[in-house]
Amino acid sequence: MKEQSQSAQRADAAKNRQHILEIAHDAFAVSGQTSLNEIAKRAGVGAGTLYRHFPSREALILAVYAHDIERLVASVPRLLSEHAPHQAFRVWFATLADYVRVKHGLGEALHSPAAQEAIRDTYAPVIAALDQLIAACAAEGSMRPGLLSADILMLMSFLWRLPADADGRALAERLMDVVMDGLAPKG
């Protein structure tokens, strides 16, 4: 009986943590300055519950970033099932740019050693996801074979440097067209 109660408590705690991460993601997307108390209020939990899961602002920011990247990496199969590979590539990079923009908007919190470790920890999964997209695009014929994921990630970094407004998104579309043309098979 006691084991069932502890199991239910752990399930509730995991559900609360997940809910807090989703609320924090949305709040930080609007403003990197959103307070932890405001996030707790929006999530419908007490400040103690939030601090039990995330003992500092930095811990919450890093957890949101890692959660976003985890979701992005996991989205590749779904994107490839819903879109042609070249379109899945574009959608995936637009989403990555949105996540990185949020990260950049959080300023000093992401310059600590813990933050740099979290960013390094997400690099390999991002490269693996990008490998899948590139392979699908090469199989489709929209990209030449042999392209390196790390090179493409660096090339595509222009996306998160653009403003998130309508003009920035229009520019991103135009530049993405140029990039896709450059990645296409030669001949």
C-alpha positions as CSV (number, residue, x, y, z in Angstrom):
1,M,0.0,0.0,0.0
2,K,2.8,2.4,0.9
3,E,4.6,1.6,-2.4
4,Q,1.5,2.5,-4.4
5,S,1.2,5.8,-2.5
6,Q,4.9,6.6,-3.2
7,S,4.5,5.6,-6.8
8,A,1.4,7.9,-7.1
9,Q,3.4,10.8,-5.5
10,R,6.3,10.3,-7.9
11,A,3.8,10.3,-10.8
12,D,2.3,13.5,-9.5
13,A,5.7,15.1,-9.1
14,A,6.7,14.1,-12.6
15,K,3.4,15.6,-13.9
16,N,4.0,18.8,-12.0
17,R,7.6,19.1,-13.3
18,Q,6.4,18.6,-16.9
19,H,3.7,21.2,-16.5
20,I,6.0,23.7,-14.9
21,L,8.5,23.2,-17.8
22,E,5.8,23.9,-20.4
23,I,4.5,27.0,-18.6
24,A,8.1,28.2,-18.1
25,H,8.9,27.7,-21.8
26,D,5.9,29.8,-22.8
27,A,6.7,32.5,-20.2
28,F,10.3,32.7,-21.2
29,A,9.4,32.9,-24.8
30,V,7.5,36.1,-24.0
31,S,10.0,37.5,-21.5
32,G,13.3,36.1,-20.2
33,Q,12.6,38.2,-17.1
34,T,9.5,36.3,-15.9
35,S,9.8,35.7,-12.2
36,L,9.7,32.2,-10.8
37,N,6.8,33.2,-8.6
38,E,4.9,34.2,-11.7
39,I,5.7,30.9,-13.3
40,A,4.5,29.0,-10.3
41,K,1.3,31.0,-10.3
42,R,0.7,30.4,-14.0
43,A,1.4,26.7,-13.5
44,G,-1.1,26.5,-10.6
45,V,1.5,25.3,-8.1
46,G,3.0,26.8,-5.0
47,A,6.4,28.4,-5.0
48,G,7.6,25.5,-2.8
49,T,6.6,23.0,-5.4
50,L,8.5,24.9,-8.1
51,Y,11.6,25.3,-6.0
52,R,11.5,21.6,-5.0
53,H,11.9,20.8,-8.7
54,F,14.0,23.7,-9.7
55,P,16.0,25.2,-6.8
56,S,17.2,28.2,-8.8
57,R,16.2,30.3,-11.8
58,E,19.2,28.9,-13.6
59,A,18.1,25.4,-12.9
60,L,14.7,26.1,-14.4
61,I,16.1,27.9,-17.5
62,L,18.5,25.0,-18.2
63,A,15.7,22.4,-17.7
64,V,13.5,24.3,-20.1
65,Y,16.3,24.5,-22.7
66,A,17.1,20.8,-22.3
67,H,13.4,19.9,-22.5
68,D,12.9,22.0,-25.6
69,I,15.9,20.3,-27.3
70,E,14.7,16.9,-26.3
71,R,11.3,17.6,-27.9
72,L,12.9,18.9,-31.0
73,V,15.2,15.9,-31.4
74,A,12.2,13.5,-30.8
75,S,10.1,15.4,-33.4
76,V,12.2,14.3,-36.4
77,P,10.3,11.0,-37.2
78,R,7.0,12.8,-36.9
79,L,8.1,15.7,-39.1
80,L,9.4,13.3,-41.7
81,S,6.1,11.4,-41.7
82,E,4.1,14.7,-42.1
83,H,6.3,16.5,-44.6
84,A,8.6,15.9,-47.5
85,P,12.1,15.7,-46.2
86,H,13.2,19.2,-47.4
87,Q,10.1,20.7,-45.8
88,A,10.7,18.8,-42.6
89,F,14.3,20.1,-42.6
90,R,13.0,23.7,-42.9
91,V,10.3,23.2,-40.1
92,W,12.9,21.6,-37.8
93,F,15.4,24.5,-38.2
94,A,12.7,27.1,-37.8
95,T,11.8,25.5,-34.5
96,L,15.4,25.2,-33.4
97,A,15.8,28.9,-34.2
98,D,12.8,29.7,-32.0
99,Y,14.3,27.7,-29.1
100,V,17.7,29.3,-29.5
101,R,16.2,32.8,-29.6
102,V,14.5,32.1,-26.3
103,K,17.8,30.8,-24.9
104,H,19.7,33.9,-26.1
105,G,17.0,36.1,-24.5
106,L,17.8,34.7,-21.1
107,G,21.1,36.5,-21.0
108,E,23.6,35.8,-18.2
109,A,21.8,32.7,-16.9
110,L,23.1,30.8,-19.8
111,H,26.8,31.8,-19.5
112,S,27.5,29.8,-16.3
113,P,29.6,26.5,-16.3
114,A,26.4,24.6,-15.7
115,A,24.7,26.2,-18.7
116,Q,27.7,25.5,-20.9
117,E,27.6,21.9,-19.8
118,A,23.9,21.6,-20.6
119,I,24.5,23.1,-24.1
120,R,27.3,20.7,-24.7
121,D,25.1,17.8,-23.6
122,T,22.4,18.7,-26.2
123,Y,24.9,19.0,-29.1
124,A,25.2,15.3,-29.9
125,P,21.4,14.6,-29.9
126,V,20.9,17.7,-32.2
127,I,23.6,16.4,-34.6
128,A,22.0,12.9,-34.6
129,A,18.6,14.4,-35.4
130,L,20.2,16.6,-38.1
131,D,21.9,13.5,-39.5
132,Q,18.5,11.9,-40.0
133,L,17.1,14.9,-41.7
134,I,20.1,15.2,-44.1
135,A,19.9,11.5,-44.9
136,A,16.2,11.8,-45.7
137,C,16.8,14.9,-47.9
138,A,19.7,13.2,-49.7
139,A,17.6,10.1,-50.3
140,E,14.8,12.4,-51.7
141,G,17.3,14.2,-53.9
142,S,16.9,17.7,-52.4
143,M,20.4,17.6,-50.8
144,R,23.6,16.2,-52.1
145,P,25.1,13.3,-50.1
146,G,28.1,13.7,-47.9
147,L,27.1,16.9,-46.2
148,L,28.2,17.2,-42.6
149,S,25.7,18.0,-39.9
150,A,28.1,20.2,-37.9
151,D,28.7,22.3,-41.0
152,I,25.0,22.7,-41.7
153,L,24.3,23.6,-38.1
154,M,26.9,26.3,-38.3
155,L,25.6,27.5,-41.7
156,M,22.0,27.6,-40.4
157,S,22.9,29.7,-37.3
158,F,21.8,32.8,-39.2
159,L,18.2,31.8,-38.4
160,W,18.5,32.5,-34.7
161,R,20.2,35.8,-35.3
162,L,17.2,37.2,-37.1
163,P,14.4,39.0,-35.4
164,A,11.3,36.9,-34.6
165,D,9.0,39.5,-36.2
166,A,7.3,39.3,-39.6
167,D,10.2,40.9,-41.4
168,G,12.7,38.5,-39.8
169,R,10.6,35.5,-40.7
170,A,10.3,36.7,-44.3
171,L,14.1,37.2,-44.5
172,A,14.6,33.7,-43.0
173,E,12.4,32.2,-45.7
174,R,14.4,34.0,-48.4
175,L,17.7,33.0,-47.0
176,M,16.5,29.4,-46.4
177,D,15.7,29.2,-50.1
178,V,19.3,30.3,-50.9
179,V,20.7,27.7,-48.5
180,M,18.6,24.9,-49.9
181,D,19.7,25.8,-53.4
182,G,23.3,25.6,-52.2
183,L,22.8,22.2,-50.6
184,A,21.1,20.7,-53.6
185,P,22.9,18.1,-55.7
186,K,25.2,19.7,-58.3
187,G,24.8,19.0,-61.9
